[in-house]
Amino acid sequence: MEKPLSFIAVPVLAISASSLLSCTLKEEKRPMNILYIMSDDHSYQTISAYNDQLIKTPNIDRIAQEGARFTNSFVANSISGPSRACMLTGKHSHANGFTDNSSTFDGSQQTYPKLLQKAGYETAIIGKWHLTSAPTGFDYSEILVGQGDYYNAPFIKNGERIKSEGYVTDVITDKAIDWMENKRDKDKPFCLLLHHKAPHRTWMPDLQDLELFSDREFKLPDNFYDTYEGRQAAAEQEMSIIKDMDLVYDLKLADKENEIHSGALEQAGRNMYNLMTPEQRVAWDKHYDRVIADFKEANLSGKSLAEWKYRQYMRDYLRVIHSVDRNIGRVLQYLENAGLLENTMIVYTSDQGFYMGEHGWFDKRFMYEESFRTPLLIRLPGGKKGDIEQMVQNIDYGPTILDLAGVPVPSDMHGVSFLPLLRGEKVDNWRTALYYHFYEYPAEHAVKRHYGIRTERYKLIHFYNDIDSWELFDLQNDPSEMHNIYGQPGTEQLVAELKEKLVGLQKLYGDFNAMKYNN
Ligand SMILES: [Ca+2]
């Protein structure tokens, strides 16, 4: 096929690209580019479009202001690799095979980037991948090794290992902008998956942000000192700020005197410090040496130690978010300067939610709201501006993106396209219940295996494996999920209805293995 002389000439591009996508020439429609930005462990509590009490994120908020804010957006399995596999395949974990982070993604299976590629899109993944096997379905890939590092992280570029220098959120952003500007085939529409490592544990800030929030105090969540009555799995977890957050690994107290000892993760914490260059360490030490000295001086214990840890966690996490937001600003500015803003759908999301001290926790995993929910902001040119309240799930992302590209959604995908919602159309018969299944146990943080159903008002969860514990919450009267009303007189009919709906979803999605645990 002869190449068009110029990709800037709109009619030429329209003919070239629409023939790729089998659109009729009459429509003269340029296919929409897709920029899918996903952070790792970014809580909706720390995006000011959702909650402006903790931090201001003006750049991320811009996506919401010029587009749609989903207020009921959820994941299917609240942990990194499994969540990513759900997004790529549009299927729940049991069907895509990546049930926990010890899995290896079967890259030969159907994914939405592969289908886009087939339809003529240029596809790329830049940043965190975390699916063990090499990416498939991408014309270009530049991914972090495993979880990745915050400083000077190695990458794998189209299969070849390379070094990088600097702070990971900046580096990933630079690579993404460079790909959009210089590396892609500009005759084709693109789909770029820009996946940040930040703000994943251990929340190492950029050097330029180290002094931010240093004087900020944070109000403890009301249930910070949760005692987990009536919730056995919650009582037995190991993701508590008080008990499990590590002083050296998580809170960066790798002291030169080697006096602070924190257990199994201490050495990993000291190793992360050693990944920085001598110049980076000088800037780092300027901040943390003082924090370490103050910590030793204060000699804390009990509640004052717990609250110190919480405060330090919040300060570092928010510093990391500040850098994410600044870099989203750089990307939006690039799109604007390059004239791409009006022909690109921009998605901002996270691979799940995260606890900012609610129930006394950090991390994710549970089907409780803070980790089950995830931020989702989408700017679709010509699309809806404002809130979308319907319940959507990350298995819907693939179908939605395919729908936007005019590619038929395969019938074996579990998710459904929410493009009509994004276009502001009236949609009847939207789903009224979501299914969830978490598998990673026994494992770090000791969150039991569980599955469940959430309707607009209620949530029914079954913890199984080495436990058999049901929980029922009335989200309207108990949004913090502190009171398990399962088994209480008067809930019998409600439980029966929810169990019937749960079985209906298990059948719909084919999670027959889970059904064995229902009774
Ligand atoms: Ca994650």
Boltz pocket constraint, residues with backbone or C-beta under 6 A from the ligand:
constraints:
  - pocket:
      binder: B
      contacts: [[A, 39], [A, 40], [A, 41], [A, 79], [A, 80], [A, 351], [A, 352]]
      max_distance: 6.0
